[in-house]
Amino acid sequence: MHVFLIAAISIDGQIAEATDQVSTAWTSKEDHKFFVQRTKQAGAMVFGSSTFRTFNRILPGRANIVYTRDVEQFRASTPLTVVEVTGDTTELQNTEVLYATSLEPKTLVAVLEKAGVNELAVCGGSSIYAQFVKAGVVQTLYLTLEPIAIGKGVPLFAESVQTRLTLNNVTHLSEQTLLLEYSTFFVTRENT
Ligand SMILES: NC(=O)c1ccc[n+]([C@@H]2O[C@H](COP(=O)([O-])OP(=O)(O)OC[C@H]3O[C@@H](n4cnc5c(N)ncnc54)[C@H](OP(=O)(O)O)[C@@H]3O)[C@@H](O)[C@H]2O)c1
């Protein structure tokens, strides 16, 4: 299964001004278009509960999976139908429900693979990006570089992440906005 990270970043490496800010508040319409098209193509997307709360709805045409440490509490906080993804889940085709999980990234990827998912989009925020990259399950990163400095905000990775990337493609989404496509391989202290 192919797992990719998709994020819009400022030139100073931030993904938001604050945890409760929806990312479309500062990103370009070209980035939004790319995000919708690429995540629909993937079919499944995962994000943390804080990111979910910035838009509070099911994004159509894709399996929406939210990370939360307390599924019952999360279920009580939303009028949406919430279905928990566990190690026994075999089906994730319903795009009308919100899937919720606390599985380790590697376990979630294995469950999705068994359920026939071909691609997973890792959609943030900061803590989810860091955990998926640290788990070594992300093969591709799509970083949209927006021409803005945010200053103090939410960084791409909530925890320290050390990884070496290969730049595979650069696309101008517009005159102002670049899309950088990287692939990953993990570098440890021993081999640097
Ligand atoms: N620029 C972009 O492309 C982009 C994309 C996405 C998000 N963002 C921004 O990122 C910000 C949010 O990022 P964030 O790091 O603060 O929050 P987040 O990663 O969206 O969500 C954090 C929450 O996810 C759940 N979670 C995290 N690790 C978990 C684990 N191992 N198991 C189970 N649940 C887990 C917890 O939910 P519970 O508290 O429910 O347990 C935690 O509070 C927002 O401002 C958003 O706009 C930007």
The ligand as an ORCA input file, in Angstrom:
! r2SCAN-3c Opt
* xyz 0 1
  N      -1.285     23.124      6.572
  C      -1.748     21.899      6.469
  O      -1.601     21.243      5.432
  C      -2.445     21.266      7.638
  C      -2.963     19.989      7.516
  C      -3.580     19.414      8.633
  C      -3.675     20.111      9.821
  N      -3.172     21.351      9.890
  C      -3.255     22.109     11.135
  O      -2.698     21.347     12.201
  C      -3.271     21.816     13.421
  C      -3.608     20.621     14.290
  O      -2.449     19.844     14.531
  P      -2.184     19.192     15.970
  O      -0.882     18.497     15.945
  O      -2.422     20.241     16.995
  O      -3.403     18.143     16.123
  P      -3.812     16.854     15.289
  O      -2.588     16.050     14.936
  O      -4.725     17.230     14.192
  O      -4.710     16.082     16.362
  C      -4.176     15.727     17.633
  C      -5.152     14.759     18.254
  O      -5.109     13.521     17.546
  C      -5.320     12.463     18.458
  N      -4.107     11.632     18.483
  C      -2.816     12.017     18.295
  N      -2.004     10.948     18.409
  C      -2.801      9.884     18.657
  C      -2.534      8.507     18.878
  N      -1.293      7.991     18.828
  N      -3.591      7.694     19.131
  C      -4.844      8.181     19.156
  N      -5.161      9.475     18.956
  C      -4.131     10.322     18.719
  C      -5.586     13.077     19.813
  O      -6.998     13.270     19.845
  P      -7.899     13.209     21.194
  O      -7.545     14.465     21.934
  O      -9.295     13.203     20.660
  O      -7.538     11.955     21.911
  C      -4.863     14.410     19.702
  O      -5.354     15.377     20.593
  C      -4.491     22.645     13.011
  O      -4.176     24.025     13.130
  C      -4.681     22.364     11.536
  O      -5.208     23.416     10.781
  C      -2.567     21.959      8.820
*
